[in-house]
């Protein structure tokens, strides 16, 4: 049985898209591989446990620099964890450096979740060893064709890149308490928009708020982040207090997906590398309005099939697309059904895991073949 070591930033219950992806992948690989995970801890201490058959080591974190956990013991932890394959999830320059310094001899697979955008000063130091690790990697997994085609970081390594979309657990959809759903519909009506995400500039929630002046409907915005106060002020200055409800962080999204009529992902640039929350909305039967940004986001919900795609940073076009869906219940249902089907056929976590294991088999088969030539 092949042994696999995953290296990521954090691991559940720590929230986050990369964390959920790593968890879904690791748990499903336990039936075919010996799986270990090394990540940063949120505390200044090491912690080890076994979760759902996965051995998880959380290395003490002493600081955070530019969203990157600083863990002096990470390299040592990697060195002490033998594995046939090391699967590292990027961007995470600190982990890349730790892996190189560890001297670990396992074959390397990298999942390139997103390019490293901005932070030019820090990249002067981090880019050389990140590039070195990309050269060493046997395969680089990318989450969409569109992101692969538009990434300058991936261009030199295109021959070793393979596209595997992210997936969600369609076997266990979020539970939607019927009483809560009824209450939401009574409170907000049947022209309800839903948007979910961290409140940061690239999400484009300011564009969505501005668009509400042109939309006959209600918006629930779920999420927390550094733009929270600025967005609340924008709601007031745009005069849409009666149309926008900002709820902050919400643990149980199920009732909101069930109560809404349309889901909106108004991202303005390719910092939105994939937009996995679209999959959750589509699995719940919601049509999606997304934006034509240079990333995988518009590859998930397809324009005219599972929703509508509009130019980024354009409140009027966004409002027009949302209104088209709100005004046509039959179109909502048609696109919602198409979205459910698309998630089942293309974006299950089981498919994602199987495709990843195929990459592992490809690498290890090549390794075995190379070794046999010398025996």
Residue frames as qw, qx, qy, qz and C-alpha x, y, z in Angstrom:
[[0.000, 0.889, 0.459, 0.000, 0.00, 0.00, 0.00],
 [0.398, 0.513, -0.025, 0.760, 1.39, 3.38, -1.03],
 [0.374, -0.616, -0.426, 0.547, 2.04, 5.90, 1.75],
 [0.204, 0.695, 0.275, 0.632, 1.04, 9.52, 1.20],
 [0.345, -0.456, -0.362, 0.736, 2.04, 12.59, 3.18],
 [0.129, 0.819, 0.381, 0.409, -0.10, 15.69, 2.65],
 [0.376, -0.259, -0.237, 0.858, 1.36, 19.07, 3.62],
 [0.016, 0.755, 0.476, 0.450, -1.08, 21.95, 3.93],
 [0.022, -0.540, 0.228, -0.810, -1.60, 25.17, 5.83],
 [0.419, -0.185, 0.583, -0.671, -4.26, 23.99, 8.27],
 [0.279, -0.135, -0.925, -0.220, -6.72, 21.12, 8.69],
 [0.546, -0.519, -0.278, -0.596, -10.33, 21.00, 9.94],
 [0.067, 0.782, 0.610, -0.109, -11.88, 22.00, 12.22],
 [0.163, -0.477, 0.134, 0.854, -9.94, 25.06, 11.06],
 [0.557, 0.680, 0.406, -0.250, -12.25, 26.65, 8.43],
 [0.043, 0.662, -0.446, -0.601, -11.33, 27.32, 4.81],
 [0.810, 0.459, -0.109, -0.347, -11.65, 26.04, 1.27],
 [0.444, 0.540, -0.712, 0.068, -8.15, 24.55, 1.04],
 [0.264, -0.281, 0.805, -0.451, -8.67, 22.91, 4.42],
 [0.776, 0.192, 0.359, -0.483, -11.97, 21.33, 3.34],
 [0.726, 0.541, -0.375, -0.199, -10.37, 20.14, 0.11],
 [0.193, 0.493, -0.817, 0.228, -7.46, 18.55, 1.96],
 [0.490, -0.118, 0.699, -0.507, -9.80, 16.86, 4.43],
 [0.828, 0.326, 0.130, -0.438, -12.07, 15.45, 1.73],
 [0.628, 0.563, -0.533, -0.063, -9.11, 14.12, -0.22],
 [0.022, 0.451, -0.828, 0.332, -7.23, 12.61, 2.74],
 [0.624, -0.054, 0.586, -0.514, -10.25, 10.84, 4.23],
 [0.864, 0.375, 0.046, -0.332, -11.19, 9.18, 0.95],
 [0.506, 0.604, -0.616, 0.020, -7.64, 8.05, 0.26],
 [0.409, -0.467, 0.707, -0.339, -7.46, 5.98, 3.45],
 [0.909, 0.118, 0.301, -0.261, -9.13, 3.03, 1.72],
 [0.861, 0.480, -0.037, 0.165, -6.25, 2.74, -0.78],
 [0.481, 0.556, -0.358, 0.576, -3.28, 4.37, 0.94],
 [0.565, -0.493, -0.419, 0.512, -1.63, 5.05, 4.28],
 [0.143, 0.778, 0.198, 0.579, -2.37, 8.76, 4.73],
 [0.479, -0.490, -0.334, 0.647, -0.68, 11.29, 6.97],
 [0.141, 0.872, 0.230, 0.408, -1.18, 15.06, 7.13],
 [0.510, -0.317, -0.240, 0.763, 1.17, 17.73, 8.44],
 [0.060, 0.803, 0.311, 0.505, -0.14, 21.26, 8.88],
 [0.111, 0.359, -0.378, 0.846, 0.28, 24.30, 11.11],
 [0.302, -0.544, -0.730, 0.283, -1.39, 24.49, 14.47],
 [0.068, -0.839, -0.210, -0.497, -3.22, 27.59, 15.60],
 [0.612, -0.788, 0.066, -0.025, -1.35, 27.34, 18.91],
 [0.156, 0.770, -0.604, 0.133, 2.30, 27.39, 20.04],
 [0.548, -0.317, 0.756, -0.167, 2.41, 23.64, 20.59],
 [0.281, 0.188, -0.846, -0.412, 2.53, 20.42, 18.59],
 [0.692, 0.033, 0.469, -0.548, -0.54, 18.22, 18.47],
 [0.206, 0.196, -0.888, -0.363, -0.97, 14.74, 16.99],
 [0.619, 0.127, 0.563, -0.533, -4.15, 12.74, 16.54],
 [0.108, 0.088, 0.888, 0.437, -5.92, 10.33, 14.23],
 [0.438, 0.378, 0.255, -0.775, -9.09, 11.65, 12.58],
 [0.804, 0.437, 0.109, -0.388, -11.25, 9.39, 10.39],
 [0.942, 0.118, 0.209, 0.234, -8.28, 7.13, 9.69],
 [0.488, 0.734, -0.113, 0.459, -5.92, 10.03, 8.87],
 [0.666, -0.397, -0.232, 0.588, -2.85, 10.66, 11.04],
 [0.141, 0.898, 0.139, 0.394, -2.77, 14.43, 11.60],
 [0.606, -0.290, -0.219, 0.707, 0.22, 16.34, 12.96],
 [0.046, 0.951, 0.181, 0.245, -0.28, 20.02, 13.78],
 [0.659, 0.083, -0.217, 0.715, 3.06, 21.80, 14.16],
 [0.283, -0.709, -0.333, 0.554, 3.43, 24.68, 16.62],
 [0.338, 0.721, 0.259, 0.547, 2.91, 28.08, 15.01],
 [0.455, -0.410, -0.280, 0.740, 4.82, 31.06, 16.42],
 [0.075, 0.510, -0.031, -0.856, 3.69, 33.80, 14.02],
 [0.573, 0.605, 0.545, 0.094, 1.85, 34.64, 10.80],
 [0.156, -0.494, 0.301, 0.801, 3.51, 36.57, 7.98],
 [0.357, 0.287, -0.444, -0.770, 1.39, 37.62, 5.00],
 [0.853, -0.005, -0.018, -0.521, -1.23, 34.95, 5.83],
 [0.743, 0.280, -0.604, 0.074, 1.54, 32.32, 6.01],
 [0.782, -0.617, 0.035, -0.082, 1.96, 30.38, 9.29],
 [0.273, 0.691, -0.622, 0.248, 5.52, 30.36, 10.63],
 [0.931, -0.321, 0.074, -0.156, 6.33, 26.93, 12.09],
 [0.007, 0.750, -0.662, -0.013, 10.01, 26.36, 12.95],
 [0.514, -0.236, 0.818, -0.103, 9.42, 22.65, 13.56],
 [0.786, 0.444, 0.088, -0.421, 7.76, 21.97, 10.20],
 [0.504, 0.602, -0.609, -0.115, 10.87, 20.80, 8.39],
 [0.114, -0.335, 0.891, -0.285, 11.75, 18.41, 11.20],
 [0.665, 0.158, 0.543, -0.488, 8.21, 16.98, 11.26],
 [0.753, 0.542, -0.185, -0.324, 8.36, 16.34, 7.50],
 [0.277, 0.569, -0.773, 0.052, 11.80, 14.71, 7.81],
 [0.260, -0.185, 0.869, -0.377, 10.46, 12.32, 10.48],
 [0.702, 0.312, 0.424, -0.480, 7.48, 11.23, 8.37],
 [0.190, -0.209, 0.818, 0.502, 8.53, 8.74, 5.68],
 [0.634, 0.514, 0.396, -0.420, 6.19, 8.42, 2.68],
 [0.609, 0.218, 0.596, 0.475, 6.31, 7.26, -0.93],
 [0.194, 0.619, 0.397, 0.650, 4.56, 10.44, -2.07],
 [0.172, -0.428, -0.364, 0.810, 4.47, 13.95, -0.65],
 [0.116, 0.669, 0.571, 0.461, 1.45, 15.95, -1.77],
 [0.244, -0.327, -0.269, 0.873, 1.89, 19.65, -0.97],
 [0.136, 0.793, 0.581, 0.121, -0.93, 22.18, -1.29],
 [0.350, -0.141, 0.057, 0.924, 0.10, 25.61, -2.55],
 [0.338, 0.675, -0.347, 0.556, 0.37, 28.58, -2.25],
 [0.735, -0.678, 0.004, -0.003, 2.25, 28.02, 0.99],
 [0.474, 0.728, -0.422, 0.260, 5.87, 29.21, 0.58],
 [0.368, -0.625, 0.597, -0.345, 6.83, 28.35, 4.14],
 [0.891, -0.053, 0.424, -0.157, 5.82, 24.73, 3.64],
 [0.791, 0.594, -0.117, 0.095, 7.66, 24.61, 0.31],
 [0.154, 0.753, -0.552, 0.322, 10.86, 25.76, 1.99],
 [0.614, -0.425, 0.578, -0.328, 10.36, 23.33, 4.87],
 [0.955, 0.203, 0.200, -0.087, 9.92, 20.41, 2.45],
 [0.633, 0.675, -0.303, 0.226, 13.10, 21.29, 0.57],
 [0.081, -0.695, 0.587, -0.407, 15.06, 21.70, 3.81],
 [0.831, -0.292, 0.346, -0.322, 13.75, 18.41, 5.21],
 [0.016, 0.461, -0.857, -0.229, 15.61, 16.28, 2.68],
 [0.730, 0.165, 0.556, -0.362, 12.51, 14.11, 2.27],
 [0.141, -0.275, 0.802, 0.511, 13.03, 11.65, -0.58],
 [0.462, 0.455, 0.743, -0.166, 9.38, 10.97, -1.50],
 [0.233, 0.340, 0.561, 0.718, 8.10, 11.82, -4.95],
 [0.046, 0.360, 0.310, -0.879, 6.37, 15.22, -4.93],
 [0.076, 0.598, 0.677, 0.423, 2.89, 16.07, -6.16],
 [0.059, -0.199, -0.236, 0.949, 1.75, 19.69, -5.90],
 [0.122, 0.732, 0.659, 0.123, -1.78, 21.05, -6.01],
 [0.200, 0.037, 0.057, 0.977, -1.58, 24.62, -7.30],
 [0.042, 0.674, 0.694, -0.251, -4.74, 26.11, -5.83],
 [0.180, 0.965, 0.189, -0.016, -3.87, 29.65, -6.91],
 [0.556, 0.508, -0.155, 0.640, -1.04, 31.90, -8.03],
 [0.450, -0.516, -0.333, 0.648, 0.70, 34.06, -5.46],
 [0.209, 0.786, 0.323, 0.484, -0.69, 37.51, -6.17],
 [0.183, -0.929, 0.087, -0.309, 0.92, 40.75, -4.94],
 [0.748, -0.620, 0.203, 0.122, 3.42, 40.71, -2.05],
 [0.683, 0.672, -0.217, 0.187, 6.27, 41.50, -4.43],
 [0.081, -0.767, 0.561, -0.300, 8.78, 42.19, -1.66],
 [0.709, -0.313, 0.594, -0.215, 8.25, 38.83, 0.03],
 [0.914, 0.370, 0.152, -0.065, 8.22, 37.02, -3.32],
 [0.341, 0.790, -0.502, 0.090, 11.80, 38.07, -3.96],
 [0.247, -0.481, 0.799, -0.264, 12.72, 35.65, -1.21],
 [0.702, 0.040, 0.629, -0.331, 10.07, 32.96, -1.68],
 [0.746, 0.554, -0.108, -0.353, 9.89, 32.58, -5.48],
 [0.287, 0.585, -0.755, -0.075, 13.32, 30.89, -5.88],
 [0.174, -0.165, 0.946, -0.217, 12.52, 27.97, -3.59],
 [0.665, 0.356, 0.428, -0.498, 8.91, 27.70, -4.74],
 [0.625, 0.618, -0.346, -0.327, 10.15, 27.43, -8.33],
 [0.086, 0.454, -0.885, 0.061, 12.74, 24.88, -7.22],
 [0.456, 0.059, 0.808, -0.369, 9.98, 22.75, -5.69],
 [0.701, 0.524, 0.127, -0.466, 7.86, 23.07, -8.84],
 [0.429, 0.595, -0.648, -0.203, 10.82, 21.78, -10.84],
 [0.102, -0.265, 0.936, -0.208, 11.15, 18.84, -8.49],
 [0.649, 0.166, 0.477, -0.569, 7.44, 17.95, -8.56],
 [0.300, 0.047, 0.892, 0.335, 6.51, 14.95, -10.69],
 [0.008, 0.589, 0.671, 0.449, 3.03, 16.37, -11.33],
 [0.046, 0.109, 0.279, -0.953, 1.32, 19.68, -10.63],
 [0.039, 0.563, 0.823, 0.064, -2.44, 19.46, -10.16],
 [0.075, 0.007, -0.047, -0.996, -4.44, 22.51, -11.30],
 [0.304, 0.345, 0.747, -0.481, -8.13, 22.94, -10.55],
 [0.554, 0.698, 0.352, -0.287, -9.29, 24.23, -13.96],
 [0.675, 0.345, 0.362, 0.542, -8.18, 24.51, -17.57],
 [0.136, 0.919, 0.162, 0.333, -8.85, 28.23, -17.58],
 [0.468, -0.853, 0.212, 0.090, -6.55, 28.82, -14.63],
 [0.780, -0.154, 0.413, 0.444, -3.83, 26.70, -16.21],
 [0.534, 0.591, 0.353, 0.491, -4.08, 28.66, -19.48],
 [0.014, 0.924, 0.082, 0.373, -3.88, 32.04, -17.73],
 [0.668, -0.722, 0.097, 0.149, -1.18, 31.38, -15.10],
 [0.392, 0.800, -0.431, 0.146, 2.30, 32.74, -15.76],
 [0.440, -0.569, 0.661, -0.213, 3.56, 30.72, -12.78],
 [0.827, 0.037, 0.552, -0.106, 2.47, 27.46, -14.40],
 [0.633, 0.720, -0.170, -0.229, 3.59, 28.21, -17.97],
 [0.164, 0.650, -0.742, -0.025, 7.17, 26.83, -17.55],
 [0.249, -0.171, 0.928, -0.218, 5.77, 23.59, -16.08],
 [0.680, 0.196, -0.039, -0.706, 2.78, 23.05, -18.33],
 [0.595, 0.252, -0.730, -0.221, 3.97, 19.62, -19.47],
 [0.272, -0.009, -0.892, 0.361, 3.69, 18.22, -15.94],
 [0.356, 0.021, 0.336, -0.872, 0.35, 19.89, -15.11],
 [0.161, -0.298, -0.912, -0.232, -2.87, 17.89, -14.85],
 [0.353, -0.274, 0.008, -0.894, -6.35, 19.37, -14.35],
 [0.325, -0.336, -0.876, 0.121, -8.45, 17.93, -11.52],
 [0.275, -0.595, -0.133, -0.743, -11.43, 20.08, -10.45],
 [0.147, -0.172, 0.703, -0.674, -12.26, 20.43, -6.79],
 [0.456, -0.304, -0.755, -0.360, -15.20, 18.43, -5.50],
 [0.401, -0.338, 0.392, -0.756, -17.79, 18.45, -2.73],
 [0.108, 0.051, 0.970, -0.212, -19.51, 15.72, -0.75],
 [0.467, -0.081, -0.353, -0.806, -22.77, 15.24, -2.63],
 [0.498, -0.220, -0.839, -0.007, -23.68, 12.24, -0.48],
 [0.350, -0.555, -0.585, 0.477, -24.20, 14.45, 2.57],
 [0.114, 0.609, 0.226, 0.752, -25.75, 17.76, 1.48],
 [0.002, 0.127, -0.466, 0.875, -26.23, 20.46, 4.13],
 [0.100, -0.514, -0.844, 0.116, -29.38, 19.87, 6.17],
 [0.113, -0.277, -0.117, -0.947, -32.05, 22.53, 5.78],
 [0.050, 0.316, 0.792, -0.520, -34.44, 22.66, 8.73],
 [0.058, 0.556, 0.674, 0.483, -37.90, 23.21, 7.16],
 [0.243, -0.850, -0.420, 0.204, -39.06, 25.58, 9.92],
 [0.359, -0.572, 0.151, 0.722, -35.98, 27.77, 9.48],
 [0.245, 0.143, 0.622, 0.729, -36.44, 27.81, 5.71],
 [0.054, -0.739, -0.634, -0.222, -40.06, 28.92, 6.13],
 [0.322, -0.809, -0.206, 0.446, -39.01, 31.69, 8.51],
 [0.351, -0.318, 0.364, 0.802, -36.39, 32.95, 6.05],
 [0.133, 0.364, 0.679, 0.624, -38.87, 33.00, 3.18],
 [0.173, -0.828, -0.533, 0.021, -41.45, 34.81, 5.31],
 [0.369, -0.724, -0.031, 0.581, -38.85, 37.39, 6.33],
 [0.217, -0.447, 0.451, 0.742, -37.17, 37.96, 2.95],
 [0.640, 0.531, 0.033, -0.555, -39.75, 36.90, 0.39],
 [0.878, 0.182, 0.426, 0.116, -39.38, 34.77, -2.73],
 [0.564, 0.775, -0.096, 0.268, -36.94, 37.08, -4.56],
 [0.607, -0.748, 0.252, 0.092, -34.03, 36.25, -2.32],
 [0.616, 0.636, -0.419, 0.200, -30.38, 36.44, -3.40],
 [0.814, -0.551, 0.118, 0.141, -27.60, 34.70, -1.51],
 [0.516, 0.694, -0.409, 0.291, -23.87, 35.48, -1.52],
 [0.840, -0.531, 0.063, 0.088, -21.31, 33.72, 0.68],
 [0.756, 0.389, -0.181, 0.495, -17.62, 34.38, 1.13],
 [0.544, -0.407, -0.215, 0.701, -14.86, 36.10, 3.00],
 [0.127, 0.961, 0.236, -0.070, -15.33, 39.86, 3.00],
 [0.501, -0.409, 0.343, 0.681, -12.24, 40.82, 1.01],
 [0.229, 0.597, -0.179, -0.748, -11.90, 43.09, -2.05],
 [0.092, 0.223, -0.812, -0.531, -11.54, 40.45, -4.77],
 [0.199, 0.344, 0.905, -0.155, -14.93, 38.93, -3.88],
 [0.035, -0.242, -0.461, -0.853, -16.65, 41.95, -5.44],
 [0.150, -0.583, -0.768, 0.217, -19.33, 42.27, -2.77],
 [0.017, -0.499, -0.110, 0.859, -19.17, 46.05, -3.12],
 [0.177, 0.070, -0.613, -0.767, -20.26, 45.61, -6.75],
 [0.239, -0.388, -0.882, -0.119, -23.12, 43.38, -5.64],
 [0.122, -0.576, -0.529, 0.611, -24.26, 45.92, -3.04],
 [0.080, 0.373, -0.190, -0.905, -24.23, 48.69, -5.66],
 [0.184, -0.094, -0.800, -0.563, -26.25, 46.49, -8.01],
 [0.065, -0.444, -0.848, 0.281, -29.02, 46.16, -5.42],
 [0.164, 0.428, 0.124, -0.880, -30.22, 49.66, -6.31],
 [0.419, 0.270, -0.506, -0.704, -31.37, 48.14, -9.62],
 [0.322, -0.050, -0.942, -0.085, -32.79, 44.88, -8.25],
 [0.644, -0.354, 0.015, -0.678, -36.25, 44.24, -6.89],
 [0.865, -0.107, -0.488, 0.050, -35.33, 41.68, -4.27],
 [0.564, -0.779, 0.244, -0.122, -33.48, 40.98, -1.04],
 [0.627, 0.492, -0.554, 0.240, -29.84, 40.01, -0.52],
 [0.786, -0.605, 0.129, 0.012, -28.39, 37.94, 2.30],
 [0.481, 0.679, -0.492, 0.257, -24.61, 38.33, 2.48],
 [0.881, -0.471, 0.032, 0.009, -22.89, 35.73, 4.66],
 [0.781, 0.277, -0.203, 0.522, -19.26, 36.04, 5.66],
 [0.433, -0.867, 0.006, 0.248, -16.72, 37.88, 7.77],
 [0.742, 0.219, 0.113, 0.624, -13.49, 39.65, 6.95],
 [0.374, -0.278, -0.090, 0.880, -11.58, 42.92, 6.84],
 [0.043, -0.222, -0.384, -0.895, -14.11, 44.64, 4.58],
 [0.179, -0.538, -0.816, 0.114, -17.02, 44.11, 6.95],
 [0.096, -0.657, -0.328, 0.672, -17.27, 47.70, 8.20],
 [0.001, 0.306, -0.404, -0.862, -16.62, 49.22, 4.78],
 [0.135, -0.249, -0.835, -0.471, -19.35, 47.12, 3.18],
 [0.149, -0.635, -0.697, 0.297, -21.81, 47.98, 5.95],
 [0.056, -0.575, -0.041, 0.815, -21.07, 51.66, 5.32],
 [0.043, 0.088, -0.650, -0.753, -21.57, 51.14, 1.59],
 [0.087, -0.488, -0.863, -0.099, -25.00, 49.60, 2.22],
 [0.097, -0.728, -0.433, 0.523, -25.96, 52.79, 4.06],
 [0.062, -0.506, 0.243, 0.825, -24.44, 55.21, 1.53],
 [0.060, -0.045, -0.780, -0.621, -26.11, 53.42, -1.40],
 [0.511, -0.018, 0.163, -0.844, -29.45, 53.56, 0.39],
 [0.680, 0.031, -0.647, -0.343, -30.10, 49.81, 0.21],
 [0.184, -0.284, 0.766, -0.547, -30.45, 49.11, 3.94],
 [0.724, 0.085, 0.349, -0.589, -33.88, 47.62, 3.33],
 [0.846, 0.402, -0.246, -0.248, -32.55, 45.26, 0.69],
 [0.585, 0.433, -0.630, 0.269, -29.27, 43.93, 2.15],
 [0.766, -0.600, 0.118, -0.200, -28.82, 41.82, 5.27],
 [0.427, 0.558, -0.664, 0.256, -25.23, 41.14, 6.34],
 [0.867, -0.427, -0.152, -0.210, -25.17, 38.17, 8.71],
 [0.243, -0.716, 0.646, -0.105, -21.46, 37.74, 9.36],
 [0.178, 0.282, -0.940, -0.069, -20.15, 34.20, 9.81],
 [0.813, -0.076, 0.101, -0.568, -22.80, 31.45, 9.74],
 [0.342, -0.330, 0.880, -0.003, -22.05, 27.82, 10.61],
 [0.465, 0.302, 0.832, -0.019, -25.11, 26.19, 9.03],
 [0.125, 0.295, -0.368, -0.873, -25.61, 27.34, 5.44],
 [0.112, 0.234, 0.944, 0.203, -28.20, 24.70, 4.56],
 [0.161, 0.703, 0.618, -0.313, -31.36, 26.74, 5.28],
 [0.072, 0.714, -0.127, -0.685, -30.02, 29.73, 3.34],
 [0.024, -0.190, 0.802, 0.566, -29.29, 27.67, 0.24],
 [0.088, 0.402, 0.910, 0.055, -32.78, 26.17, 0.51],
 [0.090, 0.751, 0.464, -0.461, -34.54, 29.51, 0.97],
 [0.041, -0.565, 0.293, 0.770, -32.77, 31.49, -1.76],
 [0.723, 0.606, 0.259, -0.209, -33.80, 31.83, -5.39],
 [0.651, 0.696, -0.169, 0.252, -30.44, 32.83, -6.90],
 [0.728, -0.509, 0.070, 0.454, -26.81, 32.54, -5.81],
 [0.363, 0.919, -0.089, 0.129, -24.35, 35.30, -6.75],
 [0.765, -0.315, 0.129, 0.546, -20.55, 35.08, -7.01],
 [0.302, 0.947, 0.110, 0.014, -19.54, 38.63, -8.05],
 [0.699, -0.428, 0.213, 0.532, -15.74, 38.19, -7.92],
 [0.287, 0.926, -0.050, -0.240, -13.71, 40.82, -9.76],
 [0.292, 0.732, -0.608, -0.094, -10.37, 39.11, -10.49],
 [0.803, 0.176, -0.567, -0.052, -8.51, 35.81, -10.64],
 [0.100, -0.371, 0.732, -0.562, -7.73, 35.83, -6.94],
 [0.786, 0.047, 0.374, -0.489, -11.01, 33.88, -7.01],
 [0.021, -0.409, 0.851, 0.329, -9.26, 30.84, -8.41],
 [0.103, -0.135, -0.965, -0.200, -12.17, 28.38, -8.36],
 [0.458, -0.156, 0.053, -0.874, -15.18, 29.51, -6.31],
 [0.198, -0.050, -0.979, 0.027, -16.08, 26.18, -4.74],
 [0.264, 0.275, 0.583, -0.717, -19.09, 27.72, -3.00],
 [0.514, 0.264, -0.349, -0.738, -20.77, 27.69, -6.41],
 [0.388, 0.047, -0.910, -0.140, -20.79, 23.90, -6.22],
 [0.001, 0.242, 0.803, -0.544, -22.67, 23.99, -2.92],
 [0.387, 0.367, 0.136, -0.835, -25.22, 26.37, -4.40],
 [0.502, 0.248, -0.614, -0.556, -25.62, 24.27, -7.54],
 [0.242, -0.043, -0.962, 0.121, -25.99, 21.08, -5.48],
 [0.144, 0.359, 0.645, -0.660, -28.84, 22.86, -3.66],
 [0.322, 0.588, 0.710, 0.218, -30.54, 23.57, -6.99],
 [0.000, 0.853, 0.135, -0.504, -29.75, 27.28, -7.22],
 [0.626, 0.669, 0.132, 0.378, -28.94, 29.02, -10.50],
 [0.577, -0.491, 0.001, 0.652, -25.69, 31.00, -10.24],
 [0.348, 0.925, 0.013, 0.152, -24.76, 34.45, -11.47],
 [0.724, -0.414, 0.152, 0.530, -20.96, 34.61, -11.71],
 [0.148, 0.909, -0.169, -0.352, -18.41, 36.77, -13.53],
 [0.858, 0.482, -0.028, 0.176, -16.18, 36.29, -16.54],
 [0.287, -0.854, 0.429, 0.065, -12.89, 36.45, -14.68],
 [0.562, 0.572, -0.596, -0.038, -9.63, 34.88, -15.82],
 [0.230, -0.343, 0.848, -0.332, -9.86, 31.80, -13.59],
 [0.108, -0.117, -0.978, -0.135, -11.82, 28.60, -13.10],
 [0.264, 0.274, 0.554, -0.740, -14.87, 30.33, -11.60],
 [0.595, 0.378, -0.066, -0.706, -16.86, 30.64, -14.88],
 [0.384, 0.232, -0.859, -0.245, -15.93, 27.05, -15.78],
 [0.089, 0.088, 0.901, -0.415, -17.99, 25.75, -12.85],
 [0.382, 0.614, 0.569, -0.390, -21.38, 27.33, -13.44],
 [0.366, 0.102, 0.599, 0.705, -21.79, 27.63, -17.20],
 [0.210, 0.320, 0.004, -0.924, -23.34, 30.67, -18.83],
 [0.576, 0.155, -0.358, -0.719, -26.78, 29.90, -20.20],
 [0.618, -0.017, -0.779, -0.106, -26.84, 26.38, -18.76],
 [0.543, -0.406, -0.652, 0.339, -26.54, 26.46, -14.97],
 [0.225, -0.755, -0.274, 0.551, -26.69, 30.24, -14.59],
 [0.407, 0.881, 0.121, 0.209, -25.60, 33.49, -16.16],
 [0.671, -0.242, 0.021, 0.701, -22.09, 34.96, -16.50],
 [0.146, 0.971, 0.174, 0.068, -21.54, 38.72, -16.63],
 [0.491, 0.584, -0.287, 0.579, -18.51, 41.04, -16.94],
 [0.567, -0.391, -0.482, 0.541, -16.72, 41.67, -13.61],
 [0.226, -0.331, -0.193, 0.895, -17.04, 45.02, -11.80],
 [0.166, -0.186, -0.464, -0.850, -20.24, 45.88, -13.65],
 [0.236, 0.178, 0.695, -0.656, -23.19, 46.50, -11.26],
 [0.571, 0.328, -0.051, -0.751, -25.68, 47.14, -14.07],
 [0.571, 0.242, -0.725, -0.299, -24.91, 43.88, -15.93],
 [0.121, 0.025, -0.914, 0.386, -24.99, 42.02, -12.63],
 [0.383, 0.234, 0.464, -0.763, -28.39, 43.50, -11.77],
 [0.608, 0.314, -0.336, -0.647, -29.74, 42.66, -15.22],
 [0.455, 0.158, -0.873, -0.080, -28.71, 38.99, -14.96],
 [0.030, 0.092, 0.823, -0.560, -30.10, 38.64, -11.44],
 [0.475, 0.283, 0.213, -0.805, -33.39, 40.23, -12.48],
 [0.556, 0.246, -0.625, -0.490, -33.67, 37.91, -15.47],
 [0.353, -0.007, -0.925, 0.138, -33.56, 34.93, -13.13],
 [0.125, 0.192, 0.648, -0.727, -35.78, 36.43, -10.43],
 [0.498, 0.290, -0.025, -0.817, -38.45, 37.24, -13.03],
 [0.712, 0.239, -0.528, -0.396, -38.50, 33.77, -14.58],
 [0.685, -0.375, 0.540, -0.315, -39.28, 30.96, -12.15],
 [0.958, 0.263, 0.103, -0.052, -39.18, 28.34, -14.91],
 [0.548, 0.684, -0.386, 0.286, -35.67, 29.44, -15.90],
 [0.331, -0.639, 0.574, -0.392, -34.60, 29.28, -12.24],
 [0.865, -0.136, 0.426, -0.227, -35.80, 25.69, -11.99],
 [0.868, 0.490, -0.065, 0.057, -34.32, 24.66, -15.34],
 [0.358, 0.711, -0.484, 0.363, -30.87, 26.05, -14.52],
 [0.505, -0.538, 0.541, -0.403, -31.05, 24.77, -10.95],
 [0.957, 0.036, 0.260, -0.126, -31.74, 21.23, -12.17],
 [0.739, 0.597, -0.222, 0.221, -28.87, 21.50, -14.67],
 [0.023, -0.745, 0.533, -0.401, -26.59, 22.64, -11.85],
 [0.772, -0.338, 0.463, -0.275, -27.47, 19.64, -9.67],
 [0.950, 0.295, 0.097, 0.037, -26.76, 17.31, -12.57],
 [0.490, 0.741, -0.345, 0.303, -23.45, 19.00, -13.36],
 [0.316, -0.664, 0.577, -0.357, -22.22, 18.70, -9.77],
 [0.896, -0.121, 0.390, -0.177, -23.16, 15.01, -9.64],
 [0.890, 0.434, 0.063, 0.121, -21.41, 14.25, -12.93],
 [0.564, 0.649, -0.207, 0.467, -18.28, 16.40, -12.65],
 [0.041, 0.651, -0.384, 0.653, -17.61, 17.71, -9.14],
 [0.841, -0.500, -0.135, -0.156, -18.04, 15.04, -6.49],
 [0.295, -0.769, 0.560, -0.085, -15.28, 14.60, -3.94],
 [0.855, -0.071, 0.512, 0.045, -15.17, 10.90, -4.85],
 [0.730, 0.638, 0.118, 0.213, -14.32, 11.77, -8.46],
 [0.061, 0.918, -0.342, 0.193, -11.69, 14.24, -7.27],
 [0.602, -0.544, 0.581, -0.056, -10.10, 11.59, -5.05],
 [0.882, 0.196, 0.414, 0.111, -10.15, 8.93, -7.78],
 [0.556, 0.803, -0.039, 0.212, -8.55, 11.29, -10.29],
 [0.161, -0.851, 0.472, -0.167, -5.85, 12.19, -7.77],
 [0.768, -0.299, 0.566, 0.005, -5.12, 8.55, -7.00],
 [0.827, 0.504, 0.202, 0.147, -4.74, 7.99, -10.73],
 [0.242, 0.892, -0.316, 0.214, -2.02, 10.64, -10.75],
 [0.515, -0.620, 0.580, -0.121, -0.30, 8.83, -7.86],
 [0.889, 0.078, 0.449, 0.050, -0.48, 5.52, -9.74],
 [0.638, 0.752, -0.017, 0.166, 0.95, 7.18, -12.83],
 [0.016, -0.859, 0.469, -0.206, 3.88, 8.56, -10.84],
 [0.624, -0.441, 0.634, -0.117, 4.60, 5.37, -8.91],
 [0.897, 0.320, 0.302, 0.036, 4.22, 3.26, -12.04],
 [0.482, 0.822, -0.232, 0.197, 6.82, 5.44, -13.75],
 [0.286, -0.740, 0.571, -0.211, 9.05, 5.11, -10.69],
 [0.830, -0.156, 0.532, -0.066, 8.73, 1.32, -10.63],
 [0.814, 0.560, 0.112, 0.109, 9.43, 1.14, -14.37],
 [0.236, 0.864, -0.387, 0.218, 12.54, 3.33, -14.00],
 [0.500, -0.583, 0.616, -0.174, 13.83, 1.22, -11.10],
 [0.914, 0.091, 0.395, -0.038, 13.26, -2.05, -12.99],
 [0.661, 0.729, -0.143, 0.106, 15.44, -0.81, -15.84],
 [0.077, 0.762, -0.577, 0.283, 18.41, -0.62, -13.47],
 [0.712, -0.365, 0.544, -0.254, 17.84, -3.97, -11.76]]
